[in-house]
Amino acid sequence: MFQPSHFVAVVLFALFASTVFGITMRETPRRMIRYGIYCFVLFVGSAILLSWVMFLIAR
Amino acid sequence: MATAPNKIATKQGSQQGFIYLPLIAGWLVPGAGHFLLRKWGRGALLAVSITGMFVLGVLMHGKIYTGAQDVLDMLGMAGDLGNGLLFFVARVLGVGADQVQVTTADYGTKFIVVAGLLNVIAAVDAHNLRTGRKS
């Protein structure tokens, strides 16, 4: 059984979803890569930000 | 370099055949719609991403929806069906958990559902390439 930590699960999810978003939402390879990286950063960044918000609320 | 008549002939050649074939193939097998259109790189990346997400979901003991008892189950089932043959093979082989018992299994359930939804997006992209709406 594969038991990743929450963060590893977020990174894997962001990686796969960003790849598909990049390929399907843009037309040229250069723009695909840029959009894929943009989505990846937003996925992971928002997860980290929301984690900190929830941590501070829970204190 | 292709001349104008050659380009028209090539475009007409690519428009022949069943127009929904890339859509259906892309739904049944992740990336197959792009492979049919000779978009090898895009198809390979889509196949690896979607199949990888599905396999990781199963390895995390994610739930594969087998029936719809309530609205949430129905939505999960719709997402799972997006995986095409992967879903049916997983059902036949009996992989995946019936009940979510650990946290990672919950992640796995979401991985499987999202893999299905991403596969639908990829199949529609293949259809758009086939119809010429996207290049």
N, CA and C atoms of all chains as a GROMACS GRO file, in nm:
protein
  582
    1MET      N    1   0.085  -0.121   0.000
    1MET     CA    2   0.000   0.000   0.000
    1MET      C    3   0.087   0.125   0.000
    2PHE      N    4   0.050   0.220  -0.082
    2PHE     CA    5   0.124   0.346  -0.092
    2PHE      C    6   0.063   0.446   0.007
    3GLN      N    7   0.143   0.492   0.103
    3GLN     CA    8   0.091   0.583   0.206
    3GLN      C    9   0.172   0.713   0.208
    4PRO      N   10   0.143   0.804   0.116
    4PRO     CA   11   0.218   0.930   0.113
    4PRO      C   12   0.172   1.024   0.225
    5SER      N   13   0.259   1.119   0.259
    5SER     CA   14   0.216   1.223   0.352
    5SER      C   15   0.119   1.315   0.278
    6HIS      N   16   0.052   1.400   0.353
    6HIS     CA   17  -0.044   1.493   0.291
    6HIS      C   18   0.025   1.581   0.187
    7PHE      N   19   0.147   1.628   0.221
    7PHE     CA   20   0.219   1.717   0.130
    7PHE      C   21   0.260   1.645   0.001
    8VAL      N   22   0.309   1.523   0.014
    8VAL     CA   23   0.348   1.446  -0.105
    8VAL      C   24   0.225   1.421  -0.193
    9ALA      N   25   0.111   1.392  -0.128
    9ALA     CA   26  -0.013   1.371  -0.205
    9ALA      C   27  -0.052   1.498  -0.280
   10VAL      N   28  -0.036   1.613  -0.215
   10VAL     CA   29  -0.067   1.741  -0.281
   10VAL      C   30   0.024   1.764  -0.401
   11VAL      N   31   0.154   1.738  -0.382
   11VAL     CA   32   0.251   1.760  -0.491
   11VAL      C   33   0.221   1.667  -0.609
   12LEU      N   34   0.192   1.539  -0.581
   12LEU     CA   35   0.161   1.445  -0.689
   12LEU      C   36   0.034   1.486  -0.763
   13PHE      N   37  -0.067   1.523  -0.685
   13PHE     CA   38  -0.194   1.568  -0.745
   13PHE      C   39  -0.170   1.689  -0.834
   14ALA      N   40  -0.095   1.787  -0.782
   14ALA     CA   41  -0.068   1.910  -0.858
   14ALA      C   42   0.011   1.880  -0.985
   15LEU      N   43   0.107   1.789  -0.975
   15LEU     CA   44   0.190   1.754  -1.091
   15LEU      C   45   0.106   1.695  -1.205
   16PHE      N   46   0.024   1.597  -1.172
   16PHE     CA   47  -0.057   1.531  -1.275
   16PHE      C   48  -0.163   1.626  -1.331
   17ALA      N   49  -0.233   1.694  -1.243
   17ALA     CA   50  -0.341   1.784  -1.289
   17ALA      C   51  -0.283   1.898  -1.373
   18SER      N   52  -0.168   1.954  -1.331
   18SER     CA   53  -0.107   2.065  -1.406
   18SER      C   54  -0.062   2.020  -1.545
   19THR      N   55  -0.012   1.898  -1.554
   19THR     CA   56   0.031   1.845  -1.685
   19THR      C   57  -0.087   1.840  -1.781
   20VAL      N   58  -0.199   1.786  -1.733
   20VAL     CA   59  -0.318   1.775  -1.819
   20VAL      C   60  -0.372   1.915  -1.852
   21PHE      N   61  -0.379   2.002  -1.752
   21PHE     CA   62  -0.428   2.139  -1.777
   21PHE      C   63  -0.341   2.210  -1.881
   22GLY      N   64  -0.210   2.199  -1.865
   22GLY     CA   65  -0.118   2.266  -1.957
   22GLY      C   66  -0.138   2.221  -2.100
   23ILE      N   67  -0.150   2.089  -2.119
   23ILE     CA   68  -0.164   2.034  -2.255
   23ILE      C   69  -0.298   2.070  -2.317
   24THR      N   70  -0.403   2.066  -2.237
   24THR     CA   71  -0.537   2.082  -2.294
   24THR      C   72  -0.584   2.228  -2.304
   25MET      N   73  -0.526   2.316  -2.224
   25MET     CA   74  -0.578   2.454  -2.221
   25MET      C   75  -0.499   2.552  -2.308
   26ARG      N   76  -0.383   2.512  -2.358
   26ARG     CA   77  -0.302   2.601  -2.441
   26ARG      C   78  -0.264   2.531  -2.571
   27GLU      N   79  -0.221   2.609  -2.671
   27GLU     CA   80  -0.199   2.552  -2.804
   27GLU      C   81  -0.053   2.526  -2.839
   28THR      N   82   0.037   2.616  -2.800
   28THR     CA   83   0.178   2.596  -2.837
   28THR      C   84   0.254   2.533  -2.720
   29PRO      N   85   0.357   2.452  -2.750
   29PRO     CA   86   0.434   2.386  -2.642
   29PRO      C   87   0.487   2.483  -2.537
   30ARG      N   88   0.537   2.598  -2.581
   30ARG     CA   89   0.593   2.695  -2.486
   30ARG      C   90   0.486   2.744  -2.388
   31ARG      N   91   0.368   2.776  -2.442
   31ARG     CA   92   0.260   2.824  -2.357
   31ARG      C   93   0.204   2.712  -2.269
   32MET      N   94   0.208   2.589  -2.320
   32MET     CA   95   0.164   2.473  -2.239
   32MET      C   96   0.251   2.459  -2.115
   33ILE      N   97   0.383   2.468  -2.136
   33ILE     CA   98   0.477   2.453  -2.023
   33ILE      C   99   0.455   2.565  -1.922
   34ARG      N  100   0.444   2.687  -1.972
   34ARG     CA  101   0.425   2.803  -1.882
   34ARG      C  102   0.295   2.790  -1.802
   35TYR      N  103   0.188   2.749  -1.870
   35TYR     CA  104   0.059   2.736  -1.801
   35TYR      C  105   0.062   2.619  -1.702
   36GLY      N  106   0.130   2.511  -1.739
   36GLY     CA  107   0.144   2.396  -1.649
   36GLY      C  108   0.217   2.435  -1.521
   37ILE      N  109   0.327   2.509  -1.536
   37ILE     CA  110   0.403   2.554  -1.418
   37ILE      C  111   0.318   2.649  -1.333
   38TYR      N  112   0.245   2.738  -1.400
   38TYR     CA  113   0.157   2.832  -1.330
   38TYR      C  114   0.052   2.757  -1.247
   39CYS      N  115  -0.012   2.655  -1.306
   39CYS     CA  116  -0.112   2.577  -1.233
   39CYS      C  117  -0.049   2.502  -1.116
   40PHE      N  118   0.070   2.445  -1.139
   40PHE     CA  119   0.138   2.369  -1.034
   40PHE      C  120   0.167   2.460  -0.914
   41VAL      N  121   0.221   2.579  -0.941
   41VAL     CA  122   0.254   2.673  -0.833
   41VAL      C  123   0.126   2.715  -0.759
   42LEU      N  124   0.019   2.738  -0.834
   42LEU     CA  125  -0.107   2.776  -0.769
   42LEU      C  126  -0.162   2.663  -0.682
   43PHE      N  127  -0.158   2.541  -0.734
   43PHE     CA  128  -0.207   2.426  -0.655
   43PHE      C  129  -0.130   2.413  -0.524
   44VAL      N  130   0.002   2.403  -0.536
   44VAL     CA  131   0.086   2.380  -0.417
   44VAL      C  132   0.086   2.502  -0.326
   45GLY      N  133   0.098   2.621  -0.386
   45GLY     CA  134   0.100   2.744  -0.308
   45GLY      C  135  -0.028   2.764  -0.229
   46SER      N  136  -0.143   2.742  -0.293
   46SER     CA  137  -0.269   2.761  -0.221
   46SER      C  138  -0.286   2.657  -0.111
   47ALA      N  139  -0.236   2.535  -0.133
   47ALA     CA  140  -0.244   2.432  -0.028
   47ALA      C  141  -0.160   2.472   0.094
   48ILE      N  142  -0.039   2.525   0.069
   48ILE     CA  143   0.048   2.568   0.180
   48ILE      C  144  -0.015   2.687   0.252
   49LEU      N  145  -0.065   2.781   0.176
   49LEU     CA  146  -0.127   2.901   0.236
   49LEU      C  147  -0.248   2.864   0.321
   50LEU      N  148  -0.336   2.782   0.266
   50LEU     CA  149  -0.455   2.742   0.342
   50LEU      C  150  -0.419   2.658   0.465
   51SER      N  151  -0.312   2.579   0.454
   51SER     CA  152  -0.266   2.501   0.570
   51SER      C  153  -0.225   2.594   0.683
   52TRP      N  154  -0.151   2.700   0.649
   52TRP     CA  155  -0.109   2.797   0.751
   52TRP      C  156  -0.230   2.869   0.810
   53VAL      N  157  -0.326   2.904   0.727
   53VAL     CA  158  -0.448   2.972   0.776
   53VAL      C  159  -0.522   2.882   0.875
   54MET      N  160  -0.537   2.754   0.839
   54MET     CA  161  -0.607   2.660   0.928
   54MET      C  162  -0.529   2.638   1.056
   55PHE      N  163  -0.394   2.633   1.045
   55PHE     CA  164  -0.309   2.616   1.163
   55PHE      C  165  -0.327   2.733   1.259
   56LEU      N  166  -0.330   2.856   1.204
   56LEU     CA  167  -0.344   2.975   1.289
   56LEU      C  168  -0.485   2.984   1.348
   57ILE      N  169  -0.587   2.941   1.273
   57ILE     CA  170  -0.724   2.942   1.326
   57ILE      C  171  -0.737   2.842   1.440
   58ALA      N  172  -0.672   2.727   1.424
   58ALA     CA  173  -0.685   2.620   1.524
   58ALA      C  174  -0.611   2.648   1.654
   59ARG      N  175  -0.520   2.746   1.653
   59ARG     CA  176  -0.442   2.774   1.775
   59ARG      C  177  -0.526   2.840   1.883
   60MET      N  178   0.849   2.242  -4.817
   60MET     CA  179   0.741   2.330  -4.775
   60MET      C  180   0.614   2.300  -4.854
   61ALA      N  181   0.500   2.285  -4.783
   61ALA     CA  182   0.376   2.248  -4.849
   61ALA      C  183   0.314   2.368  -4.920
   62THR      N  184   0.271   2.345  -5.043
   62THR     CA  185   0.202   2.453  -5.116
   62THR      C  186   0.057   2.458  -5.070
   63ALA      N  187  -0.015   2.563  -5.113
   63ALA     CA  188  -0.154   2.580  -5.070
   63ALA      C  189  -0.244   2.462  -5.107
   64PRO      N  190  -0.240   2.412  -5.233
   64PRO     CA  191  -0.325   2.296  -5.267
   64PRO      C  192  -0.291   2.173  -5.184
   65ASN      N  193  -0.158   2.154  -5.157
   65ASN     CA  194  -0.116   2.039  -5.076
   65ASN      C  195  -0.173   2.048  -4.934
   66LYS      N  196  -0.170   2.169  -4.878
   66LYS     CA  197  -0.223   2.189  -4.744
   66LYS      C  198  -0.372   2.156  -4.738
   67ILE      N  199  -0.444   2.200  -4.842
   67ILE     CA  200  -0.589   2.172  -4.847
   67ILE      C  201  -0.612   2.022  -4.856
   68ALA      N  202  -0.532   1.956  -4.942
   68ALA     CA  203  -0.547   1.811  -4.957
   68ALA      C  204  -0.517   1.739  -4.826
   69THR      N  205  -0.411   1.784  -4.754
   69THR     CA  206  -0.376   1.722  -4.627
   69THR      C  207  -0.487   1.740  -4.525
   70LYS      N  208  -0.542   1.862  -4.522
   70LYS     CA  209  -0.649   1.892  -4.426
   70LYS      C  210  -0.773   1.807  -4.456
   71GLN      N  211  -0.807   1.795  -4.588
   71GLN     CA  212  -0.922   1.714  -4.624
   71GLN      C  213  -0.900   1.568  -4.587
   72GLY      N  214  -0.773   1.521  -4.605
   72GLY     CA  215  -0.741   1.383  -4.571
   72GLY      C  216  -0.759   1.355  -4.424
   73SER      N  217  -0.719   1.455  -4.339
   73SER     CA  218  -0.730   1.436  -4.195
   73SER      C  219  -0.874   1.447  -4.146
   74GLN      N  220  -0.963   1.502  -4.229
   74GLN     CA  221  -1.103   1.517  -4.189
   74GLN      C  222  -1.187   1.394  -4.223
   75GLN      N  223  -1.126   1.296  -4.291
   75GLN     CA  224  -1.203   1.177  -4.328
   75GLN      C  225  -1.215   1.084  -4.208
   76GLY      N  226  -1.316   0.995  -4.215
   76GLY     CA  227  -1.335   0.898  -4.108
   76GLY      C  228  -1.433   0.946  -4.003
   77PHE      N  229  -1.454   0.861  -3.903
   77PHE     CA  230  -1.551   0.888  -3.797
   77PHE      C  231  -1.499   1.001  -3.708
   78ILE      N  232  -1.575   1.110  -3.704
   78ILE     CA  233  -1.526   1.232  -3.637
   78ILE      C  234  -1.514   1.215  -3.485
   79TYR      N  235  -1.595   1.126  -3.427
   79TYR     CA  236  -1.593   1.109  -3.281
   79TYR      C  237  -1.494   1.001  -3.234
   80LEU      N  238  -1.418   0.943  -3.329
   80LEU     CA  239  -1.326   0.835  -3.291
   80LEU      C  240  -1.221   0.880  -3.188
   81PRO      N  241  -1.153   0.996  -3.206
   81PRO     CA  242  -1.056   1.040  -3.103
   81PRO      C  243  -1.121   1.063  -2.967
   82LEU      N  244  -1.244   1.114  -2.967
   82LEU     CA  245  -1.316   1.138  -2.841
   82LEU      C  246  -1.341   1.006  -2.768
   83ILE      N  247  -1.392   0.908  -2.840
   83ILE     CA  248  -1.426   0.779  -2.778
   83ILE      C  249  -1.299   0.704  -2.738
   84ALA      N  250  -1.200   0.703  -2.829
   84ALA     CA  251  -1.073   0.635  -2.799
   84ALA      C  252  -1.003   0.701  -2.680
   85GLY      N  253  -1.007   0.834  -2.676
   85GLY     CA  254  -0.945   0.907  -2.566
   85GLY      C  255  -1.013   0.881  -2.434
   86TRP      N  256  -1.145   0.858  -2.437
   86TRP     CA  257  -1.216   0.825  -2.313
   86TRP      C  258  -1.182   0.683  -2.269
   87LEU      N  259  -1.182   0.589  -2.364
   87LEU     CA  260  -1.158   0.449  -2.328
   87LEU      C  261  -1.015   0.426  -2.280
   88VAL      N  262  -0.917   0.484  -2.350
   88VAL     CA  263  -0.776   0.467  -2.313
   88VAL      C  264  -0.712   0.606  -2.304
   89PRO      N  265  -0.665   0.646  -2.186
   89PRO     CA  266  -0.606   0.781  -2.173
   89PRO      C  267  -0.494   0.806  -2.274
   90GLY      N  268  -0.505   0.915  -2.349
   90GLY     CA  269  -0.402   0.952  -2.447
   90GLY      C  270  -0.424   0.895  -2.585
   91ALA      N  271  -0.514   0.797  -2.598
   91ALA     CA  272  -0.532   0.729  -2.728
   91ALA      C  273  -0.588   0.825  -2.834
   92GLY      N  274  -0.672   0.919  -2.793
   92GLY     CA  275  -0.728   1.016  -2.888
   92GLY      C  276  -0.619   1.099  -2.952
   93HIS      N  277  -0.520   1.139  -2.872
   93HIS     CA  278  -0.408   1.218  -2.925
   93HIS      C  279  -0.316   1.131  -3.011
   94PHE      N  280  -0.298   1.005  -2.970
   94PHE     CA  281  -0.216   0.914  -3.051
   94PHE      C  282  -0.276   0.897  -3.191
   95LEU      N  283  -0.410   0.885  -3.198
   95LEU     CA  284  -0.477   0.869  -3.328
   95LEU      C  285  -0.452   0.990  -3.417
   96LEU      N  286  -0.436   1.107  -3.354
   96LEU     CA  287  -0.412   1.230  -3.431
   96LEU      C  288  -0.262   1.257  -3.448
   97ARG      N  289  -0.181   1.159  -3.413
   97ARG     CA  290  -0.035   1.166  -3.427
   97ARG      C  291   0.029   1.275  -3.340
   98LYS      N  292  -0.035   1.305  -3.229
   98LYS     CA  293   0.023   1.397  -3.130
   98LYS      C  294   0.089   1.310  -3.024
   99TRP      N  295   0.203   1.254  -3.060
   99TRP     CA  296   0.266   1.150  -2.977
   99TRP      C  297   0.309   1.203  -2.840
  100GLY      N  298   0.374   1.318  -2.838
  100GLY     CA  299   0.424   1.374  -2.711
  100GLY      C  300   0.311   1.408  -2.615
  101ARG      N  301   0.211   1.478  -2.666
  101ARG     CA  302   0.097   1.515  -2.582
  101ARG      C  303   0.024   1.391  -2.532
  102GLY      N  304   0.005   1.295  -2.622
  102GLY     CA  305  -0.065   1.171  -2.586
  102GLY      C  306   0.009   1.095  -2.477
  103ALA      N  307   0.142   1.087  -2.491
  103ALA     CA  308   0.222   1.014  -2.392
  103ALA      C  309   0.214   1.081  -2.255
  104LEU      N  310   0.225   1.214  -2.253
  104LEU     CA  311   0.217   1.285  -2.125
  104LEU      C  312   0.079   1.269  -2.061
  105LEU      N  313  -0.026   1.276  -2.142
  105LEU     CA  314  -0.161   1.257  -2.088
  105LEU      C  315  -0.180   1.116  -2.036
  106ALA      N  316  -0.131   1.018  -2.112
  106ALA     CA  317  -0.145   0.877  -2.071
  106ALA      C  318  -0.074   0.853  -1.938
  107VAL      N  319   0.050   0.904  -1.928
  107VAL     CA  320   0.128   0.883  -1.804
  107VAL      C  321   0.061   0.954  -1.686
  108SER      N  322   0.015   1.077  -1.709
  108SER     CA  323  -0.044   1.155  -1.599
  108SER      C  324  -0.174   1.091  -1.549
  109ILE      N  325  -0.263   1.058  -1.641
  109ILE     CA  326  -0.395   1.007  -1.602
  109ILE      C  327  -0.385   0.865  -1.548
  110THR      N  328  -0.311   0.780  -1.619
  110THR     CA  329  -0.296   0.643  -1.571
  110THR      C  330  -0.219   0.641  -1.438
  111GLY      N  331  -0.116   0.725  -1.428
  111GLY     CA  332  -0.038   0.732  -1.303
  111GLY      C  333  -0.126   0.775  -1.186
  112MET      N  334  -0.210   0.873  -1.209
  112MET     CA  335  -0.300   0.920  -1.102
  112MET      C  336  -0.397   0.809  -1.061
  113PHE      N  337  -0.451   0.738  -1.159
  113PHE     CA  338  -0.545   0.629  -1.129
  113PHE      C  339  -0.475   0.517  -1.050
  114VAL      N  340  -0.356   0.478  -1.097
  114VAL     CA  341  -0.282   0.368  -1.031
  114VAL      C  342  -0.243   0.408  -0.888
  115LEU      N  343  -0.195   0.532  -0.870
  115LEU     CA  344  -0.161   0.576  -0.734
  115LEU      C  345  -0.285   0.576  -0.645
  116GLY      N  346  -0.399   0.616  -0.700
  116GLY     CA  347  -0.524   0.612  -0.623
  116GLY      C  348  -0.558   0.471  -0.579
  117VAL      N  349  -0.542   0.376  -0.669
  117VAL     CA  350  -0.569   0.235  -0.634
  117VAL      C  351  -0.468   0.186  -0.531
  118LEU      N  352  -0.339   0.223  -0.549
  118LEU     CA  353  -0.235   0.181  -0.453
  118LEU      C  354  -0.259   0.239  -0.314
  119MET      N  355  -0.326   0.354  -0.309
  119MET     CA  356  -0.359   0.415  -0.178
  119MET      C  357  -0.486   0.353  -0.120
  120HIS      N  358  -0.536   0.249  -0.185
  120HIS     CA  359  -0.660   0.180  -0.145
  120HIS      C  360  -0.780   0.273  -0.153
  121GLY      N  361  -0.782   0.354  -0.258
  121GLY     CA  362  -0.897   0.442  -0.280
  121GLY      C  363  -1.020   0.361  -0.317
  122LYS      N  364  -1.135   0.420  -0.293
  122LYS     CA  365  -1.261   0.352  -0.321
  122LYS      C  366  -1.297   0.366  -0.469
  123ILE      N  367  -1.336   0.255  -0.530
  123ILE     CA  368  -1.390   0.261  -0.666
  123ILE      C  369  -1.541   0.243  -0.653
  124TYR      N  370  -1.614   0.345  -0.697
  124TYR     CA  371  -1.759   0.344  -0.677
  124TYR      C  372  -1.823   0.235  -0.763
  125THR      N  373  -1.906   0.154  -0.699
  125THR     CA  374  -1.971   0.044  -0.772
  125THR      C  375  -2.121   0.068  -0.788
  126GLY      N  376  -2.176   0.160  -0.713
  126GLY     CA  377  -2.318   0.189  -0.723
  126GLY      C  378  -2.346   0.327  -0.668
  127ALA      N  379  -2.467   0.374  -0.688
  127ALA     CA  380  -2.500   0.509  -0.642
  127ALA      C  381  -2.615   0.502  -0.541
  128GLN      N  382  -2.577   0.511  -0.412
  128GLN     CA  383  -2.680   0.509  -0.306
  128GLN      C  384  -2.732   0.650  -0.276
  129ASP      N  385  -2.646   0.751  -0.292
  129ASP     CA  386  -2.690   0.889  -0.270
  129ASP      C  387  -2.625   0.979  -0.376
  130VAL      N  388  -2.650   1.110  -0.362
  130VAL     CA  389  -2.603   1.204  -0.466
  130VAL      C  390  -2.451   1.206  -0.475
  131LEU      N  391  -2.384   1.204  -0.358
  131LEU     CA  392  -2.236   1.209  -0.360
  131LEU      C  393  -2.178   1.085  -0.427
  132ASP      N  394  -2.239   0.968  -0.399
  132ASP     CA  395  -2.195   0.845  -0.465
  132ASP      C  396  -2.215   0.855  -0.616
  133MET      N  397  -2.327   0.918  -0.655
  133MET     CA  398  -2.358   0.932  -0.798
  133MET      C  399  -2.250   1.018  -0.867
  134LEU      N  400  -2.212   1.127  -0.799
  134LEU     CA  401  -2.109   1.215  -0.856
  134LEU      C  402  -1.973   1.143  -0.863
  135GLY      N  403  -1.943   1.068  -0.758
  135GLY     CA  404  -1.818   0.990  -0.757
  135GLY      C  405  -1.816   0.886  -0.867
  136MET      N  406  -1.930   0.823  -0.887
  136MET     CA  407  -1.943   0.721  -0.993
  136MET      C  408  -1.923   0.786  -1.130
  137ALA      N  409  -1.980   0.906  -1.149
  137ALA     CA  410  -1.966   0.978  -1.277
  137ALA      C  411  -1.818   1.010  -1.302
  138GLY      N  412  -1.748   1.054  -1.197
  138GLY     CA  413  -1.605   1.082  -1.209
  138GLY      C  414  -1.526   0.957  -1.242
  139ASP      N  415  -1.557   0.847  -1.172
  139ASP     CA  416  -1.486   0.720  -1.196
  139ASP      C  417  -1.508   0.670  -1.338
  140LEU      N  418  -1.630   0.687  -1.390
  140LEU     CA  419  -1.661   0.640  -1.525
  140LEU      C  420  -1.576   0.710  -1.630
  141GLY      N  421  -1.528   0.831  -1.599
  141GLY     CA  422  -1.442   0.905  -1.691
  141GLY      C  423  -1.312   0.833  -1.722
  142ASN      N  424  -1.274   0.737  -1.636
  142ASN     CA  425  -1.149   0.664  -1.658
  142ASN      C  426  -1.158   0.562  -1.771
  143GLY      N  427  -1.279   0.538  -1.822
  143GLY     CA  428  -1.295   0.446  -1.935
  143GLY      C  429  -1.261   0.304  -1.899
  144LEU      N  430  -1.175   0.241  -1.979
  144LEU     CA  431  -1.142   0.099  -1.958
  144LEU      C  432  -1.072   0.075  -1.825
  145LEU      N  433  -0.994   0.174  -1.777
  145LEU     CA  434  -0.926   0.158  -1.648
  145LEU      C  435  -1.028   0.126  -1.538
  146PHE      N  436  -1.141   0.195  -1.541
  146PHE     CA  437  -1.246   0.175  -1.441
  146PHE      C  438  -1.304   0.034  -1.452
  147PHE      N  439  -1.336  -0.007  -1.576
  147PHE     CA  440  -1.400  -0.137  -1.594
  147PHE      C  441  -1.302  -0.251  -1.560
  148VAL      N  442  -1.175  -0.235  -1.596
  148VAL     CA  443  -1.074  -0.337  -1.562
  148VAL      C  444  -1.059  -0.345  -1.410
  149ALA      N  445  -1.055  -0.228  -1.344
  149ALA     CA  446  -1.042  -0.228  -1.197
  149ALA      C  447  -1.163  -0.295  -1.133
  150ARG      N  448  -1.280  -0.273  -1.189
  150ARG     CA  449  -1.402  -0.337  -1.135
  150ARG      C  450  -1.394  -0.488  -1.152
  151VAL      N  451  -1.350  -0.532  -1.271
  151VAL     CA  452  -1.342  -0.676  -1.299
  151VAL      C  453  -1.239  -0.742  -1.208
  152LEU      N  454  -1.124  -0.676  -1.190
  152LEU     CA  455  -1.017  -0.732  -1.107
  152LEU      C  456  -1.046  -0.719  -0.957
  153GLY      N  457  -1.144  -0.637  -0.924
  153GLY     CA  458  -1.180  -0.620  -0.782
  153GLY      C  459  -1.079  -0.540  -0.702
  154VAL      N  460  -1.003  -0.454  -0.768
  154VAL     CA  461  -0.906  -0.371  -0.694
  154VAL      C  462  -0.978  -0.248  -0.637
  155GLY      N  463  -0.910  -0.181  -0.545
  155GLY     CA  464  -0.972  -0.065  -0.479
  155GLY      C  465  -1.050  -0.112  -0.358
  156ALA      N  466  -1.070  -0.020  -0.264
  156ALA     CA  467  -1.137  -0.057  -0.140
  156ALA      C  468  -1.287  -0.032  -0.151
  157ASP      N  469  -1.365  -0.112  -0.074
  157ASP     CA  470  -1.511  -0.089  -0.068
  157ASP      C  471  -1.542   0.021   0.033
  158GLN      N  472  -1.464   0.022   0.142
  158GLN     CA  473  -1.484   0.121   0.247
  158GLN      C  474  -1.354   0.198   0.269
  159VAL      N  475  -1.365   0.330   0.287
  159VAL     CA  476  -1.246   0.411   0.317
  159VAL      C  477  -1.220   0.402   0.466
  160GLN      N  478  -1.101   0.346   0.503
  160GLN     CA  479  -1.072   0.325   0.645
  160GLN      C  480  -0.955   0.406   0.696
  161VAL      N  481  -0.866   0.447   0.606
  161VAL     CA  482  -0.751   0.528   0.648
  161VAL      C  483  -0.748   0.658   0.566
  162THR      N  484  -0.670   0.756   0.614
  162THR     CA  485  -0.667   0.887   0.550
  162THR      C  486  -0.618   0.877   0.406
  163THR      N  487  -0.514   0.798   0.384
  163THR     CA  488  -0.458   0.788   0.249
  163THR      C  489  -0.558   0.727   0.151
  164ALA      N  490  -0.648   0.642   0.202
  164ALA     CA  491  -0.750   0.585   0.115
  164ALA      C  492  -0.846   0.694   0.067
  165ASP      N  493  -0.868   0.793   0.152
  165ASP     CA  494  -0.953   0.906   0.111
  165ASP      C  495  -0.884   0.987   0.001
  166TYR      N  496  -0.753   1.008   0.016
  166TYR     CA  497  -0.677   1.074  -0.092
  166TYR      C  498  -0.689   0.992  -0.220
  167GLY      N  499  -0.674   0.860  -0.205
  167GLY     CA  500  -0.678   0.770  -0.320
  167GLY      C  501  -0.810   0.778  -0.394
  168THR      N  502  -0.921   0.786  -0.317
  168THR     CA  503  -1.053   0.798  -0.379
  168THR      C  504  -1.060   0.923  -0.464
  169LYS      N  505  -1.006   1.034  -0.412
  169LYS     CA  506  -1.007   1.160  -0.487
  169LYS      C  507  -0.917   1.151  -0.610
  170PHE      N  508  -0.803   1.083  -0.597
  170PHE     CA  509  -0.712   1.066  -0.710
  170PHE      C  510  -0.785   0.993  -0.825
  171ILE      N  511  -0.860   0.889  -0.790
  171ILE     CA  512  -0.929   0.810  -0.893
  171ILE      C  513  -1.038   0.892  -0.961
  172VAL      N  514  -1.115   0.966  -0.881
  172VAL     CA  515  -1.223   1.048  -0.939
  172VAL      C  516  -1.164   1.158  -1.028
  173VAL      N  517  -1.060   1.225  -0.979
  173VAL     CA  518  -1.001   1.336  -1.056
  173VAL      C  519  -0.932   1.283  -1.182
  174ALA      N  520  -0.872   1.164  -1.175
  174ALA     CA  521  -0.813   1.104  -1.296
  174ALA      C  522  -0.920   1.088  -1.403
  175GLY      N  523  -1.039   1.045  -1.362
  175GLY     CA  524  -1.149   1.030  -1.457
  175GLY      C  525  -1.191   1.163  -1.517
  176LEU      N  526  -1.200   1.266  -1.434
  176LEU     CA  527  -1.240   1.398  -1.485
  176LEU      C  528  -1.135   1.455  -1.579
  177LEU      N  529  -1.007   1.435  -1.545
  177LEU     CA  530  -0.899   1.483  -1.632
  177LEU      C  531  -0.902   1.408  -1.766
  178ASN      N  532  -0.938   1.279  -1.760
  178ASN     CA  533  -0.944   1.201  -1.884
  178ASN      C  534  -1.054   1.253  -1.976
  179VAL      N  535  -1.165   1.296  -1.917
  179VAL     CA  536  -1.273   1.354  -1.998
  179VAL      C  537  -1.224   1.483  -2.066
  180ILE      N  538  -1.150   1.567  -1.991
  180ILE     CA  539  -1.095   1.690  -2.048
  180ILE      C  540  -1.001   1.656  -2.164
  181ALA      N  541  -0.916   1.554  -2.143
  181ALA     CA  542  -0.820   1.514  -2.248
  181ALA      C  543  -0.893   1.461  -2.371
  182ALA      N  544  -1.000   1.384  -2.350
  182ALA     CA  545  -1.075   1.329  -2.464
  182ALA      C  546  -1.143   1.442  -2.543
  183VAL      N  547  -1.198   1.539  -2.472
  183VAL     CA  548  -1.261   1.654  -2.540
  183VAL      C  549  -1.155   1.734  -2.615
  184ASP      N  550  -1.035   1.745  -2.560
  184ASP     CA  551  -0.925   1.814  -2.628
  184ASP      C  552  -0.892   1.742  -2.760
  185ALA      N  553  -0.888   1.608  -2.754
  185ALA     CA  554  -0.862   1.531  -2.877
  185ALA      C  555  -0.971   1.557  -2.981
  186HIS      N  556  -1.096   1.566  -2.934
  186HIS     CA  557  -1.207   1.594  -3.026
  186HIS      C  558  -1.191   1.733  -3.089
  187ASN      N  559  -1.150   1.831  -3.007
  187ASN     CA  560  -1.129   1.966  -3.059
  187ASN      C  561  -1.016   1.969  -3.161
  188LEU      N  562  -0.912   1.890  -3.140
  188LEU     CA  563  -0.803   1.880  -3.238
  188LEU      C  564  -0.856   1.818  -3.368
  189ARG      N  565  -0.941   1.717  -3.352
  189ARG     CA  566  -0.995   1.646  -3.470
  189ARG      C  567  -1.085   1.737  -3.554
  190THR      N  568  -1.165   1.820  -3.485
  190THR     CA  569  -1.257   1.908  -3.559
  190THR      C  570  -1.189   2.035  -3.610
  191GLY      N  571  -1.066   2.059  -3.564
  191GLY     CA  572  -0.994   2.178  -3.610
  191GLY      C  573  -1.018   2.301  -3.524
  192ARG      N  574  -1.094   2.283  -3.413
  192ARG     CA  575  -1.119   2.395  -3.322
  192ARG      C  576  -0.990   2.435  -3.250
  193LYS      N  577  -0.899   2.340  -3.237
  193LYS     CA  578  -0.770   2.364  -3.173
  193LYS      C  579  -0.661   2.306  -3.262
  194SER      N  580  -0.545   2.370  -3.262
  194SER     CA  581  -0.435   2.318  -3.347
  194SER      C  582  -0.326   2.255  -3.263
   0.00000   0.00000   0.00000
